[in-house]
């Protein structure tokens, strides 16, 4: 298996408060570990206008599986926080780091 850092962009179409932002980070923290820290990337970045990027580490046999897993994980977490896809649509994921065979 290979560990991938996957960046998933999106847009919050309604405001996200600091408490919800902190909870999102807490729920995804287990997917932001050594490789992400080595690459010095933030788990969650929220910009003006509600656009955001989430960077997750995912173990998968290939890039396509890793991207799909990251999107599903993020979408489920957002849904659990009250942000269904219609309120926080996600963009196409991108591999932004790879840590060979583990």
Buried (B, 14 or more C-beta within 10 A) or exposed (E): EBBBBBBBBBBBEEEBEEEBBEBBBEBBEEBBEEBBEEEEBEBBEBEEEBEBBBBBBBBBEEBEBBBBBBBEBBBEBBEEBEBEEEBBBBBEBBBBBEBEEE
